[in-house]
């Protein structure tokens, strides 16, 4: 057992004494400076701590405690015969010097002459989470082009903490962060303030999409379902050259593909206001040529004006649109119903009151948002409440209101001579609810009558601001990620940019990175253990009999996973070295903090080579259960044995990782996975490796959470599981750099 103590050495000219660490084990004694200095009066030698009279006592005591813990953990298992002065000093000084480098005042991200001559391509990361897109974009470089990070945004505190720690403190960038719900009315205003009129070339992001997922139960009126619209609203305002939307595969089949088509329609409905006058002039030509359906064309013209209006103007235009329809109905009413009926009939009341509701679309949207948030907060799903809440939410949507008005007209059974006017009113209501693309389709009969199809197509090519091909499924393992994670990507390309239809794989089937390559060098933790430094792995001792087979899985690769025996490095070596470009060669050492308060004082940072490598404390029964499943190689196969020995579990699934293949999709719960060689769950760092995060990327704040807290907390495991794999993001970023003008 070693003995670790601290003492004060001789004071310097400023009367501050260096704090030294002394280690004793039998006849060996080693002294090392901790790099900290205090006044003698501020030292409590009995309790081995700095007194509160020293203003930085909290941060120094935290560091001394960390140092003592690491030294004891590292040297206690070491026989005193191997306990050398040199080895001890190397270990302690590595931790002391790492901290000293980080607390020195310096600007770490200064563009060198090399980068001053290159072209910056700016990007913004919405729904940023941990920063998977941001990492991938900052790794990408092509020719003379590289990316500059302007702003990240998310709703959660720990996302912001992790962002600030990585990009502002560690990399020294001046990237902004906006922590706000994108659906709030002043989100865009605050976004533009933070961007300070800087041009945004690329916007990336993955609006949360649990309700679209094939893996979980789908929910109706999930608060995350309408975030696409808000994301696209940002695109309308920022007008980037490219934008990328990432989502789960389930989005392609949701509601028989209608959701996907709706998203594509919305993207094609983003218009170039500078060219919009062409369409208005064209509609005027149609109006002159049309003899009979003038009211319908007037409605199309008014609806098109919605596209160029700001929020205040839009509210007035919407109300004015419904008022025109209501006026037409007011003239029609005496023709189809006597005075008494017009005042008491439920159908006529439904029509009138429906108009009132449609004129208050802004107020109803606010009510809808609040009810959806309350539904989510109270976890209303699969109960007697959810159907009632969903029925109400359905009832106040404009689609449902218009349907009720249509039904009311049918019930009135008007005389034949008035049916055309009623049809015009119903068509007008449909036009009110149309997207831009649906309006274009609806105008088709008028355009054909004038034989002006080519003219309209030419105008639309000028007006549509973005082109997009079909969304495509990207498999993470095709881009050097050791994980079979499928994600759908929508890549919108501004009309002055080259269309990007897909992102080519960077590795072929035989080159894919395996789980063993990603994790083998981290396999030195045991149950209820935490490591802050790397340790050597003896493959021969660990895999006796199959050493050569395991070694054969290790391949030298380029940064994106392609095999390169001459100049390449292993995946683990890339993870340790880091994949960021040379612009960040002066980045500070990785560090961990629990809060914003700790982040602001660099002396509070826990600086070490390795972070997020902590295992859960699992009891004997859990370890034995995992061992049985690991030996069986499959949970379903192991269930019979588990039941036999009384260790069966209600847990739905365990995934045993296969060392020679890729992992399944990394989710947010570590207990879902069993390490390929040890009966334990994965650490945050191991999950991050499977996602292709560099080891220098530290996930901050709480490690995990549970129960209802999962609704609003985003701890480390959730940050990792929800992230876009950086290497996949890097491939997307490179493809854009190759094509951007």
LUMMAR-518882 format. One record per residue (C-alpha): x, z negated, y negated; residue in one letter. Coordinates in steps of 0.05 Angstrom, whole numbers, plus 5000, padded with zeros to 4 digits. Each point is the difference from the previous one (the first is absolute). Example, Ala and Ser with C-alpha at 12.3 -4.5 7.8 and 13.67 -1.06 7.14 Angstrom:
% residues 2
524648445090A 502750134931S 
END
This chain:
% residues 741
500050005000X 502950194932X 499549574938X 498450354934X 500849644934X 500850174926X 504749674950X 502350114928X 507050254988X 504349884938X 496450164934X 502150604957X 501150004924X 492550004988X 499549375043X 495950375053X 502049875072X 499750545054X 495549835060X 503850095065X 497350035070X 504149655054X 499050105075X 502749545054X 499950105075X 504649545040X 507050104971X 498250634960X 498349954926X 498550584952X 498549984925X 496750574962X 497650064928X 492550144992X 501050334933X 495749484964X 502449514946X 496649384971X 501749384959X 502149405042X 494249584974X 495150515029X 502349935072X 496649545051X 505349925053X 495849555044X 494350515007X 504650604993X 495850324945X 500450174926X 496049524956X 494150224957X 504249884938X 503450685014X 495250534975X 501350475059X 499649455053X 494350345039X 503650665010X 506849685016X 496949515050X 496150575032X 506550395008X 503949415028X 494549865050X 499950735022X 507650005006X 500149375042X 494450265045X 503650675011X 506749675014X 497049515051X 496050555033X 506050465005X 505549515020X 496449465042X 499950435063X 507450194990X 505149615040X 505049644955X 505750405031X 497050634969X 498649644934X 505350304955X 501249894926X 499850764988X 493450105037X 496649434963X 502450244931X 497850725014X 493049785020X 498949534940X 503450454948X 495750595021X 493849604981X 503249704937X 502650674975X 493450375015X 496549494956X 505350044945X 499550764997X 492449954990X 500349474946X 505250384959X 496750344940X 500550755008X 495750624997X 500250285071X 496350664991X 504050384948X 499750755010X 507050265011X 502650654970X 498050325067X 492749814989X 499950134926X 501150745016X 494350005051X 492550104989X 495449405006X 493350095034X 495649424982X 494949675046X 494749465001X 498049615062X 492749785002X 497449515054X 507449885007X 499849415048X 507149835022X 502750664972X 500750475059X 498750624957X 504649744945X 505749885050X 499450695030X 499850344931X 506249624976X 503850225062X 498450744988X 504750464964X 500350765001X 505050434963X 500149754929X 493449635005X 498549275014X 494249524988X 499149494945X 494949445014X 495449874940X 494649535026X 497049685061X 493049715004X 496249555048X 494949444996X 504049475037X 505049494974X 504950055058X 500250764992X 502249894928X 505049465020X 503250455053X 500050594951X 503449604943X 505149705048X 501950675029X 499750494943X 501149584937X 504649435023X 503750305059X 500550744980X 499949874925X 494650524984X 495149944942X 494050225042X 493549674977X 494849675044X 492649974986X 496349475040X 492850194991X 493950265038X 499850754990X 492449964994X 500249564938X 497850354936X 506649904962X 504650195058X 501650694973X 501149734930X 504949485026X 503450525044X 501250464941X 502749434958X 505249835053X 502050735008X 501450054925X 498550754996X 505150175054X 498550635039X 498149875073X 502250555048X 497449705065X 494749485018X 499949725070X 495849475034X 495549815058X 493349724978X 498349435049X 495750285055X 498349485053X 492850265003X 502650705017X 504449765058X 498850225071X 503449355023X 494949524970X 492649944992X 497450454945X 496249664944X 494750274954X 501149884926X 506949735008X 503049844932X 505950455017X 495950635013X 499450254928X 507349914980X 501550745011X 495750164940X 503949524956X 506650265027X 497950714982X 497849764931X 507249794987X 502250705022X 495150314950X 503249604944X 507450045019X 499850735023X 506349945044X 503250625031X 498749725070X 496249425029X 500049715070X 494349615032X 501349655067X 494649765047X 498449845072X 498350555049X 492749775003X 498750294930X 499950705031X 494149855046X 496249494959X 492850214994X 501450645039X 505450234951X 495549944939X 504549474967X 506050465007X 496250584969X 497549564944X 507249794984X 502250744999X 494150184956X 501849434952X 507250244996X 497950714986X 495249734947X 505749744957X 500150504943X 504850244947X 496449834935X 504350494961X 496850575039X 493049715007X 497250424943X 500450615045X 494849725047X 495349804943X 500350714972X 498650285069X 493949545008X 497550264933X 500450715027X 496049805062X 494849684955X 499150644958X 499350425063X 495049535034X 492650114985X 496449495044X 504349405020X 502449824931X 498449255007X 504349965063X 505850354965X 499449544941X 500649425048X 506350305031X 503050094931X 498549284981X 502749745066X 506550384991X 501049654934X 500749355039X 506950245023X 503150024930X 496849364973X 503349324991X 496649375026X 495649884939X 498150734993X 498450045074X 495149424996X 496150354944X 500250685036X 497349695064X 494449664963X 498550644961X 499850415065X 494749545031X 496149984934X 499350765001X 497349975072X 495449424980X 497350404941X 498450585046X 496349535047X 496249694941X 497250694982X 498450135073X 496549335015X 493150164968X 499850655039X 500749665068X 496549334990X 494349734957X 501449444950X 498049425045X 504150265059X 506050124955X 500049274981X 498749685068X 502450485055X 505949725039X 503250695006X 499950154925X 502749294987X 505550135050X 502050644963X 499949674932X 503649375022X 505150435038X 501750344934X 500949314968X 504949815056X 504050644994X 500749914925X 503249325015X 505450265048X 505549604966X 496249355008X 498250155073X 507350175015X 502049324973X 494649655043X 502350405061X 507249804991X 498349274992X 495549995062X 505350355042X 505349494978X 495349435016X 498450315067X 507550035015X 501349304973X 494549705044X 502250425059X 493050305010X 500650435062X 496749985068X 494849494976X 492849984975X 502350064928X 504250635004X 494250485013X 496049734941X 506050054953X 501650715024X 492750214991X 500249754928X 506750354986X 497250645030X 493749944957X 503749984934X 504550615014X 498050624961X 499250405065X 494749515025X 496449974933X 499550764998X 497550015072X 494549514982X 498050434941X 499850625045X 495649635050X 495349784944X 499250734977X 498350215072X 494849455006X 496650244935X 498250675034X 499450384934X 496450664993X 504050625018X 500850254928X 504049374982X 504649995059X 505250434966X 500749514942X 500649425049X 505350395039X 503950094935X 499749254986X 502449845071X 505650524995X 502049704932X 500549315031X 504450285056X 504550344948X 500749334964X 503149715063X 504350615018X 507649995000X 503550564961X 500950395065X 492749935019X 498150274931X 504450615011X 496650125068X 493149894969X 501550534947X 501450525054X 493150354997X 500550084924X 507150275005X 498250505055X 494050254959X 504950154944X 505250275049X 505149554968X 503249685061X 507150244985X 499549794927X 497949295021X 505549965052X 505250194947X 497249474952X 500149475055X 507350155016X 501549814928X 495449404997X 501649655066X 505949554983X 502049875073X 500750415062X 499949675069X 500350245071X 496649615056X 502649285009X 504949955058X 501849465051X 507249754992X 503049645060X 505249494976X 504650105060X 501050734979X 503749754939X 505049525033X 495349395002X 500149645068X 492449965000X 494250445021X 496049884937X 495250564980X 497950074928X 496150534962X 503150284938X 496450374943X 505150354955X 497050264935X 504150524962X 498850154927X 498350734989X 506950154969X 503549725062X 501250285069X 494849815053X 502749515053X 496150075065X 504049535045X 506449595005X 504650285054X 502649495052X 507249784992X 501149865075X 497850355063X 496949675061X 506649845034X 503249724937X 494749474984X 502549304984X 498449485054X 498049284995X 506649785030X 504050374946X 495949664947X 500249285026X 505749895049X 504949714948X 494849494975X 498949695069X 503649354987X 494049554981X 496549525046X 493349644998X 498749644932X 506550264971X 502250314934X 506450394986X 503150194933X 506250365028X 501250545051X 503149815067X 503750445050X 496050235060X 503650045067X 496350575035X 503949915064X 498049265007X 492850134977X 498650615042X 504549905061X 498950575049X 496650464950X 505049954943X 501850745000X 492750205002X 498549574939X 506250254964X 497850725012X 493949864956X 504449884940X 501150654962X 503850174937X 495350314949X 499350264930X 495949594951X 493450335021X 501149925075X 503150665020X 505649905051X 507150094974X 505549765046X 505750144951X 497749734932X 493749615018X 498649265006X 495349635046X 493049824975X 502149274998X 506150174958X 495750404951X 495349404995X 505849544983X 503550484953X 493650224965X 497250694988X 499249984924X 504150534964X 506649854965X 496549854934X 498949305028X 507149875025X 500449394954X 493649675024X 500049255007X 500149675068X 493449885037X 496649354983X 493549625014X 495349614955X 493349675012X 497050084931X 500450324931X 502949354973X 505850045050X 500950744985X 501149884925X 505849525013X 505450385038X 503149345021X 493849895043X 501150635041X 502049905072X 505450525007X 502250205070X 501750635040X 493749965041X 492949794983X 493049995032X 503049875069X 496049395021X 496349915066X 493549625010X 499749325035X 496650145066X 498349475052X 502050045073X 493450305022X 500450564949X 507350155019X 498150025074X 494050454986X 504450494961X 505249985055X 494850195053X 497550584956X 507150224985X 501950015073X 493750395018X 501450484943X 492650054982X 494749494979X 494550305044X 504649975061X 501849284985X 492949744990X 498949865075X 506449595005X 498549634935X 493149805025X 503049775066X 504949524966X 495049774947X 503250354941X 494950544986X 498350124927X 494150234958X 504850434959X 497850725001X 506750335005X 507549915007X 504850594993X 506449955040X 505250404963X 503750525041X 507450034982X 500850745017X 493950264960X 496649884933X 495649414983X 492550064990X 497349964929X 502849374966X 494149584976X 499849354961X 499749495057X 506849875034X 497049685062X 497350695019X 507050215022X 504749725053X 507550134993X 502750465054X 505249505026X 497549304978X 493349655010X 498549954926X 496550334941X 503950414949X 503049744936X 498250304932X 506950344999X 498950315069X 493350274978X 503350264937X 505250365042X 494450345040X 497150224932X 507050254978X 501049514942X 507349864984X 502449295015X 501649904926X 492550064986X 497649285001X 492649835009X 498649424953X 495149424998X 496249715060X 501950255069X 492949995030X 493049764989X 493549935040X 492549914999X 496250164936X 506650024960X 501250695030X 494750274953X 504149884937X 507249825022X 505250535016X 505749635035X 506450325028X 496950235066X 494250344963X 504850324950X 503950315058X 494050215042X 496250344942X 506050384973X 501550745002X 506450085042X 505550154948X 503250555042X 493450375004X 499149914925X 507150264991X 498250645037X 493950094955X 504249864938X 505350515021X 494950545013X 497349904929X 507050024970X 501350665037X 493850314969X 498949684932X 500950424938X 
END
